[in-house]
Amino acid sequence: MNKIKSLIRLPLLLTLSATATANSDHQWVGQVNGVANYNDAAATWLDGGLGRFGVDSDDGDSVGLLGEVQLGYNYRLNDQFSIRTHLQVQETTEDSSARSVGVVELKARYVIAPEWDQKFTFTAGQFFLPISLENTNRFWESPYTINFSSLNSWIGEEFRPIGVDASYKKTFESGNQWSLATTIFGGNDSMGAILAWRGWSHGRHRSVFGDTLSLPELDSLNTGGPFEDQRDDGSKPFGRDLDDRPGYAIRTAWQTEDYLFNLSWVDNLGDTELHHGEYAWRTKFAILGASWFVTDEFELLAEGTSGSTTMGAGPGVDVNFYSAYIMASYLVNELRYSARLEKFAAHDKDAVDDENNDSGRSYTLAIMWEPEESNVSGGAELLYVDSKRIRMTSNGTFEDQESISISLLAKYAF
């Protein structure tokens, strides 16, 4: 009952706190999201289970509710310097290890444009890299589906650079654009822990700074296991740097009126050792993306990642992983129809702990309603996952199953 009352109070809380100031240099923006979800999966990973979905935590058939408030404060000093923040308030009807209130992004940006066709942008703080083709709406939302792809679900859960980014963009007379950027970051040392222990997931969770997210109750993490020194409350995706070794990312993109191609490489350079009850994982991966506007209404998108994550001596955990999706989206009047097909896997290469293999496919159909001159929008989604995964837990052997998720979304933006 207390959870439900908290959900009801969220819209009121945000409406009161989001009154815009009269000064145009200061701007408050926000949205209130309500998600109702039915699924037949195992208990959610956000409460220590091995379920691939993030809304509810009951084994078997269940209905869960998620309330989100996304609040942004933007300050613009001039055409060159600005500050942006993204605060998140969330509550569910079931238990979740995620923080109810926290900072998703906090960044300062400085832009230099020496010529009309060239622009240098410098960003500092905690921020998403601008590489997702799927999560392109405000507050790192997707206009296509309610739950993100497995690739972008993982990015939202475990990867958020804390550092500095420098980018260069060249605009040609044809209107085509080419960009090149590099990022130096820290605070992402545990990236890979959730993916390796749990496997891939589907959801819309955006971890906040200082979040400590549950890990499954695996034999290898329990007392007497090879990794019993891992902190009991889970893994902290973003926080203080563990090994004082900054990671890096590089990316490039080419964009025309109809096409967009991007390529990124990320390496957090973790030392794989234990620090204060948390392992610094060495996680490195590439992301390749492409989109094509076949017509003004019809779009094709594809993104994929391939990489590896290791931890401990030997190493103790050594996992290769990949995830890729292709999506078709058609916009007619105020409705967007999207179909997404994806494949994902994680291959365990070490012989130290229990196997951390994972493989599967998922299929998503979504209808999103977003009228141009209305603050209200919404959507409906059907998500089916067919996967294979075995984990040794304190309650016995867990074997994966086919699962279905049905979600409804109601959104109010201000």
N, C-alpha and C positions, 0 to 999 in steps of 0.2 A: 504493500500500500504506500509506503514512504517513497519507493521508486516512482510509482505512478504520480504521486503528488509533485515530485521533483520535475517530472516531464511536463506536467501542466503549468508549473511556474516558469519554465524556461522562456516561452514567448514574452510573458510580462516582464521578466528580468531584462531581456535584451531590448525591448521596446523602450523601457525607461532609461537604459544606459546609452542608447544610440541616437540621441537628439543631435542633429548636425549643428555646427557652429555657424555664425553669420559670416565669418571670415572665409573666403574661398580658398585660402591657402591651407586651411585645416578642414578635413573631411572625414566624417564617419560613414561607413557603409556596412551593410550586414545582411544576413539572411537567417531565417529560422527554418529548419528542415525537420519534418516528421516522417519516420520510416516505419512501416509495419511489415514484418517478415514472417513467413511460414517456411520451415524447412524440416527435413527428415534426417538431418545429419547428426553426427556425434556431438558431444558437448563442445562448445566453442573454445578455440585456442586462447581467447582472451580471458578465460577463467580456468586455465590449466588443462584443458581437454585437447583433443586432436581433431576437432571439427574444423572444416575449412572455412566456415562462415563466421562472421563476427557479431551478429546481433543478439542471439539468445544462447543459453548455456544448458538447456535440458536435453538429455539423450532422447532420441526418437522424435516423433512428430511433436512440434511445438510452435507457438506463435510468440514472437518477441517484438518489443517496441523500442525504437531508438529516437531520442530527441537531440538535435544538434543546433547550436547557435554559433554561427561564424561571424565574427566582428572584425572589421578592419579600420584602422586609423591611418590616414595618409596626410603627410605634411609636405608641402611643396614650397621651398624657399624661393626658387626661381626656375628658369628653364633647365638649369644644369643639376641642381641638387634637390633630392627628395628623400623622405623617410617613409617606409611602409611597415605596418604591423598586421599580423593576422592572429587573433585570439580565438580560442575555441572553448565552448562550454558544451558538454555532452552528458547524457544520462540514459541508461537503459533500464528496462524492467527486470533484468537479471543482473547478477554480479559480473563485474568486469575489473580486470587489473589496471585498465587505462585510467589516467587522471581525468577527473571531471572538468577541470579548468586548467588551461595552459597556453603557452605560446607556440604556435605552429611556425610562424616566420617573423623575423625582426631584422630589417635590412635597411641600409643607407645606400643611395645610388648617386653617382656623379657622372654626367654625360658631357663629352666634348665632341663638337661637330665642326672640325676645321674647314670642311667644304660641304656643299649640299649633298654630295654623294658618298661621304665618309662619316662614320660615327664610332667613337670609342666610349664604352660604358664600363664603369668600375663599380662593383657591388661588394659590400662588406656586411657580415652578420650571419644569421641562419636563414637559409633560403632553399627552395627547390631549384635545381638546375632546369632551365627552360628547354627540356628535351622531349617531354611527353607529347605525343600527337593526340592522345586521348583526353588528358586532363588539361583542357585549355580554357575553361571558364574561370571566373573569379573564385577565389578560395580553393584553387586546385580541384575544382569540380569537373565532372565530365558532362558534356551536353548530350552524349550518346546513350549512356546506360546509368542505372542506379549504382550497381556494384562495379568496381573497376576490374580490368583484366588482372590475371595473376601477376604479370610483370609490374603493372603500376600499383597494384595492391601492396606488393613487396616494397616498392619505392616509398610509398606512403608510410609503411610500417618502420623501415629500417634505414633509409638513406635520406639525409638532409644535411648538406655541407654546412659547417660552421667555419667560416674563413673569408677569403677574398676571391673575387672573380674579375677577370679582365676580358673584355670581348671587343672585337673589331668587326664592323659591318660595312660592306662596299655595295653601293647601289649603282647599277649600270643604266645607261640611257634607255635600254629596252624595258627597264623596270625590274629586271631580275636582280636578286640579291645573293651575296655570298658572305658568310660570317665565319670567324675563327675565334675560339675562346679557350682560356685555361683557368683552372681553379686550384687554389691551395687551401686545404681544409683540415680540420681536426674534429675531435668530439664524436666521431663515427666509428670508434675502434671495435665495438661489439657487432657491427654490421655483419650479418651472415649467421649469427647464432640462431635466430628464430627460423630462418629458412632451412638450416641444416637439421635442427632438432625436430621441427614440426613438419616441414615440407611447404609446398605452395598453398596459397589460400586465395579466396575471393572475398572482397569486402570494400569498405569505403573509409577505413580507419586511417587517420592522419595522426601519427604519434606526436606528442608535444615535448618540449624540452623538459628533461627530468623524468619522463615516463619510465616506469619499470613494468615490463609486460611479462605475463606468466609464461613459463616454459612447461612442456608436458612432464608428467611424473614418470620419467624414464628410469630404467634400472641404472644406466650409466651416470645419472645425476644424483641418485639416491646415496645414502650413507653406505660406504663399502664399495661404491662404484668408482671407476677411474677418474671421474670428474666431480667427486663429492664436494670439492672446495668451491664450486660455483655457488654464488649467492642463492639462498633459498627462495627469495621472492621473485626471481626471474632474471630478465636481461634488460639493460637500460640502453636503448638505441642511441640517444643523444644526451650528452652530458660532458663532464670534464674529460679531457684527453687522458687516456690511460698510460700510453707508452711514450708520450712527448715526441712522437714521430709523425709529422704531418703527411697526409695523403694528397693526391692530386687527381685532377680530371682534365681532359682535353676534349674539345668537340668542334665540329664544323657542320655547316648546313648550306644547302643551295635551294633557293626558292624562286619559282616563276609564278605566273598568274594561276596556273593550273596544277603545278607540281611542287612538292616539298620533299627533300631528302636530307636526313641528318645522320651523323655518325659520332658516337661518343665512346670514350674509354675512361674507366674509373679504377683507381687502385688506392686503397686506404693505407697501404704499407704497414699494417699491424704487425707487431713483433711476435704474435701467437702465444705470449706468456700470460700468466695469471697476475692480475693487479687488483688488490683490495676486493677479492671475491668475484672478479669479472675478468674473463679472458679477452685479450685483444686479438680478434680474428684478422687474418690476412685475406681480404676479399677483393678480387679484381674481376672486372667484367666489361664487355663491350655491348653497346646498344645501337642497333641500326633501325631506322624508321623511314617510311615513305608514305606519302598521301597523294591522291590524284582526284581532282575535281573533274569527273567525267562530264558533268553538266553543272549548272548552277545549283541544282537540287540534289544530285547524286554524287556521293563521295566514296572512295575506297581508301582504307587505311591499313597499314601493316607495321608491326613493330616486333622486334625480337632481341633477346639478350642471350649471351653465352659467357660463362665465367667459372670461377672456382672460389672456394672458401676453405681455409685451413686454420687449425688451432691446436696448441699443445705441442709437446715434444714428439718427434717421430715422423710426421705429425700425429697427434692424437685423433684428430678428425680431419678428413680430407675428402671434400665433396666437390664434384663438378656439377654444374647445373645449366639449364637453359629453359627459356619460355618464349613462345612466339604466338602472335595472333594475327588474324586478318579480319577486317570488319567492313561491311557494306552499310551505308547509311543514306536514307532518302528523306528529304525534307519537303513536305507539301503543306501549304497553308501554315498552320500553327503546330503541326504534328511532325515529329521526326521518328522514322522507323529504322531500327538498327538491328543487324544480325552479326554476331561475333563468334568465330570459331578459333579455338586455341589449343595448343599442345604444350605440355610442360613436363620436366623430369629433373631429378637429382640423382646422381650416381655416386655411391659411397665407394671410395678407393682404399680406405684404411682398414686395418684388421684389429684395431684396439678396442673399440666399443661395439655395441650392437649396431646392426646395419641401419643406415639412414637413407635408404633408397626411396624414390618417389617417382611415379609416372602417371600421366593421365591426360584426358582431353576434357574440354568443357564447351558448352554450346549456350549462347545467350541470345534471347529475343527481347527487345525492349521497345516501348512506345513512350516518347517523351513529349510533353505538351508545354510549350513556352511561348505564349503570346507576346507580341512586341510591346504593346502598351498596357501591360498589366503587371502588378507586383506578385501575382500568384501564378504558380506553375506546378507541374507534377509529372508523374510517370508511373508506368507499370512494367514489370520485368519478370521473365522466366529464365532461370539459370539451371542447367543440368550438368553435373560433373560425374564422369566415369573414370575412376582412378584406381591405382594399385599401390598400397603402402602398408608395411608391417612395422610395428614398434613394440618393443618389450617394455611394459610399464609395471608399476608396483601392483597393479590390479590384474596382471596377466598379459597375454598377447593381444594386441590391438590389430585388427585387420580392417582395411579400408572398405568402403562400400559405395555403391552408386548413391547419389544424393541429389535432391531437387530443392531449389530455393525460389520462392515466389515473393516478390517485394512490391510494395506500393510506396510512392513518395509524394509528399505534399510540401511545397516550398513557398515561403513568403520573403521577398527581398525588399530592402529599404535602403 
